[in-house]
Amino acid sequence: MKIAMIVAMDEDGNIGSSGELPWRLRSDMLRFKTLTEGDGYNSVIMGRKTWDSLPDEFKPLPERANIVMSRDTNWNADGADTALYVGRAIEIAFAEGSEECWIIGGSQIYEMFLDRVDEIHVTTVHVSSSGNITFPQWDRSDWSENVIEQTIADEDNDHATTYSIWTKS
Ligand SMILES: NC(=O)c1ccc[n+]([C@@H]2O[C@H](COP(=O)([O-])OP(=O)(O)OC[C@H]3O[C@@H](n4cnc5c(N)ncnc54)[C@H](OP(=O)(O)O)[C@@H]3O)[C@@H](O)[C@H]2O)c1
């Protein structure tokens, strides 16, 4: 099973603002959907706060096993599996028969999985100072970047973006 990470961050590494996404980027949302859905049997692992931030109509994220990390043994939600620790989250994804398991944030969950992934899909949003929640410290010296696509701002996308796949070298 491949374990990959996907994130959109601004030029300062900001990923969220007061529990929400700081921008509206339709092209990035569509890419996120396509990549994480894959063949319809993939898993996504997220933190409880990211789960809470999803609009009700998108919960659980369809066509994917939704695995939510919480330290609260009583936490549960329709359509989500709860994991109390990293190994358990991976075990659930594996048991689901997923070929791909996507780490979809937020900051606390990215930090726990950074040394477990070999591929990070990064959308760099060309704006700065857009939030108060940041991607964790990431030493990119061991990683190489492959730029895949650049987009411009338009009525559906607040900012220009660069989409890259980073792989461990
Ligand atoms: N730009 C992006 O690509 C992107 C992607 C995802 C999210 N976001 C943004 O990121 C923000 C949320 O990120 P966040 O860092 O505040 O929260 P988060 O990582 O989504 O969730 C944090 C929660 O995860 C659980 N958790 C943390 N460490 C754990 C551990 N060791 N074992 C088990 N559970 C653990 C805890 O849940 P309990 O409190 O229930 O114990 C904790 O409160 C939002 O603004 C969201 O919009 C941005």
Ligand as a Chemical Component Dictionary entry (heavy atoms), coordinates in Angstrom:
data_LIG
# 
_chem_comp.id                   LIG 
_chem_comp.type                 NON-POLYMER 
_chem_comp.pdbx_formal_charge   0 
_chem_comp.three_letter_code    LIG 
# 
loop_
_chem_comp_atom.comp_id 
_chem_comp_atom.atom_id 
_chem_comp_atom.alt_atom_id 
_chem_comp_atom.type_symbol 
_chem_comp_atom.charge 
_chem_comp_atom.model_Cartn_x 
_chem_comp_atom.model_Cartn_y 
_chem_comp_atom.model_Cartn_z 
_chem_comp_atom.pdbx_ordinal 
LIG N1  N1  N 0  -4.335  23.365 3.193  1  
LIG C1  C1  C 0  -4.499  22.066 3.338  2  
LIG O1  O1  O 0  -4.099  21.273 2.461  3  
LIG C2  C2  C 0  -5.202  21.542 4.561  4  
LIG C3  C3  C 0  -5.476  20.177 4.699  5  
LIG C4  C4  C 0  -6.122  19.741 5.862  6  
LIG C5  C5  C 0  -6.471  20.648 6.838  7  
LIG N2  N2  N 1  -6.191  21.953 6.670  8  
LIG C6  C6  C 0  -6.516  22.930 7.708  9  
LIG O2  O2  O 0  -5.775  22.572 8.885  10 
LIG C7  C7  C 0  -6.513  22.988 10.033 11 
LIG C8  C8  C 0  -6.641  21.812 10.989 12 
LIG O3  O3  O 0  -5.324  21.374 11.362 13 
LIG P1  P1  P 0  -4.932  21.138 12.897 14 
LIG O4  O4  O 0  -3.476  20.833 12.959 15 
LIG O5  O5  O -1 -5.470  22.263 13.719 16 
LIG O6  O6  O 0  -5.801  19.863 13.289 17 
LIG P2  P2  P 0  -5.813  18.340 12.699 18 
LIG O7  O7  O 0  -4.395  17.890 12.476 19 
LIG O8  O8  O 0  -6.773  18.266 11.572 20 
LIG O9  O9  O 0  -6.477  17.555 13.919 21 
LIG C9  C9  C 0  -5.915  17.640 15.199 22 
LIG C10 C10 C 0  -6.558  16.561 16.071 23 
LIG O10 O10 O 0  -6.046  15.286 15.725 24 
LIG C11 C11 C 0  -6.034  14.453 16.861 25 
LIG N3  N3  N 0  -4.658  14.040 17.141 26 
LIG C12 C12 C 0  -3.530  14.805 17.126 27 
LIG N4  N4  N 0  -2.453  14.072 17.488 28 
LIG C13 C13 C 0  -2.914  12.813 17.719 29 
LIG C14 C14 C 0  -2.286  11.600 18.124 30 
LIG N5  N5  N 0  -0.961  11.548 18.387 31 
LIG N6  N6  N 0  -3.043  10.502 18.282 32 
LIG C15 C15 C 0  -4.379  10.539 18.030 33 
LIG N7  N7  N 0  -5.031  11.670 17.639 34 
LIG C16 C16 C 0  -4.299  12.775 17.498 35 
LIG C17 C17 C 0  -6.579  15.298 18.020 36 
LIG O11 O11 O 0  -7.987  15.089 18.057 37 
LIG P3  P3  P 0  -8.837  15.184 19.453 38 
LIG O12 O12 O 0  -8.751  16.627 19.863 39 
LIG O13 O13 O 0  -10.209 14.735 19.086 40 
LIG O14 O14 O 0  -8.140  14.243 20.426 41 
LIG C18 C18 C 0  -6.267  16.712 17.563 42 
LIG O15 O15 O 0  -7.065  17.702 18.161 43 
LIG C19 C19 C 0  -7.838  23.532 9.506  44 
LIG O16 O16 O 0  -7.738  24.955 9.388  45 
LIG C20 C20 C 0  -7.965  22.930 8.125  46 
LIG O17 O17 O 0  -8.757  23.728 7.260  47 
LIG C21 C21 C 0  -5.566  22.433 5.555  48 
# 
loop_
_chem_comp_bond.comp_id 
_chem_comp_bond.atom_id_1 
_chem_comp_bond.atom_id_2 
_chem_comp_bond.value_order 
_chem_comp_bond.pdbx_ordinal 
LIG N1  C1  SING 1  
LIG C1  O1  DOUB 2  
LIG C1  C2  SING 3  
LIG C2  C3  SING 4  
LIG C2  C21 DOUB 5  
LIG C3  C4  DOUB 6  
LIG C4  C5  SING 7  
LIG C5  N2  DOUB 8  
LIG N2  C6  SING 9  
LIG N2  C21 SING 10 
LIG C6  O2  SING 11 
LIG C6  C20 SING 12 
LIG O2  C7  SING 13 
LIG C7  C8  SING 14 
LIG C7  C19 SING 15 
LIG C8  O3  SING 16 
LIG O3  P1  SING 17 
LIG P1  O4  DOUB 18 
LIG P1  O5  SING 19 
LIG P1  O6  SING 20 
LIG O6  P2  SING 21 
LIG P2  O7  DOUB 22 
LIG P2  O8  SING 23 
LIG P2  O9  SING 24 
LIG O9  C9  SING 25 
LIG C9  C10 SING 26 
LIG C10 O10 SING 27 
LIG C10 C18 SING 28 
LIG O10 C11 SING 29 
LIG C11 N3  SING 30 
LIG C11 C17 SING 31 
LIG N3  C12 SING 32 
LIG N3  C16 SING 33 
LIG C12 N4  DOUB 34 
LIG N4  C13 SING 35 
LIG C13 C14 SING 36 
LIG C13 C16 DOUB 37 
LIG C14 N5  SING 38 
LIG C14 N6  DOUB 39 
LIG N6  C15 SING 40 
LIG C15 N7  DOUB 41 
LIG N7  C16 SING 42 
LIG C17 O11 SING 43 
LIG C17 C18 SING 44 
LIG O11 P3  SING 45 
LIG P3  O12 DOUB 46 
LIG P3  O13 SING 47 
LIG P3  O14 SING 48 
LIG C18 O15 SING 49 
LIG C19 O16 SING 50 
LIG C19 C20 SING 51 
LIG C20 O17 SING 52 
# 
